[in-house]
């Protein structure tokens, strides 16, 4: 296994792949996010870590972008490219997908599926 030069990392993504998130497509989302990071040539600047629980199962799959402290909700493989291009390339959060930002007093939880 290669050893990453972390001195160039600008963003660290914590990608939840726990049981509930996995049932909601987290494995596919993780693979697509990593592919998009590579496609954008951001391998040196972005590090990803699969986690087994980010503590917000009802909002999953959850992706936390550090150091900003932006928590994204319901991130699927279909959302991966937009997340990478807008947040990591352009530096703009995808507001509709934000669950929480460090320092905020409230959450923007996912709406339950009605059906």
N, C-alpha and C positions, 0 to 999 in steps of 0.2 A: 504494500500500500504506500502510495506517495505521501510525503509530508508537505502540507500546505504552508506556504509562507504567509502567515497571518498578519504580518506587518503592513500588507497592502489592503486588508479587509476594511471596507467602509460600511457594509451592512451585514447583519447576521439574521437569517430567517430561522425561526423556530417553527417547524412544520409538524402539527399534531397528527399522529398516526395511531392513536389509541383505538380501542375497540369500537366506540361509537363513531368516531370520525372515519375510521376505516370502512365501516358499514355505509358511510355517506360519500365514499369515493376519495378518501385522503391519499391512498397509495397512488392513484392515477394523477391526482393534483400535484403531489410531491414530484413524481416523475416529470410531469409537464413543466412545472416551475423550474426544475433543474435543467431541463432541455432548453427552456427559454433563456435562462441565465447564460448558458453556453452559447446559444445562438446570438445573443447580444454582445458576446465577448466580455462578459463580466465575471468570468471565473476567478480572477485574482481579487476582485473587489467585493464579491458576495460569497459568503459561506452559509451553507444550509445545514441544519441539524434536524433529524427526525426525532420527535419526542413521543412519549407514550401517553401523555396527558397534559394538556395546557389548562385543564380545570374548567372548561366551558363547553361541555359536551353538547348541550342543547343548541349551541351556536356554531357547531363544527361543520366541516373542518375549519379549525382556527389556525391562522398563520400570524406570528408575532414578528414584526420587523424592528430590529434593534440597530442603532442605539435610539432611534426615535421613540420607541415604545408604542407603536401603532399596532393594535390588535385587529385583525381582519376576521370576519365571520363568513361562514358558508362558502369557503374557497374551493371551487371545483376545477377540474382540468380545463374546462371551457373558459374560466376566468384567469388562468395562469398568465397568458401573454399580456393581457391588459394590466395586470398587477405588476409584472416585471417592467413593462415599457413605461407605464405611467409613474409608478412609485420609484423604482430603482434607476431608470434611465432619466426621466424628466424631473424627478424629485417632488412629484405632486401625489398626494394621497388619493385613493379612489374613495371619495367621501361616502358613497352609498353602501360600501362594504365595511366601513369602519365600525367595529364593536366598541372600541375604547381607545383613548389616547392617554398616555401617562399624564398625570396631573389633573385630569378631568374629574368632576364629581359625579357624573352619571354615565350609564352604559346605553348603548343603542343595540339591544338584543335582537336576535333574529325573531321574526314573526312565526308563530306556529303554522304548520301547514293546515289549511282548512279544506275539508274535503269531501 
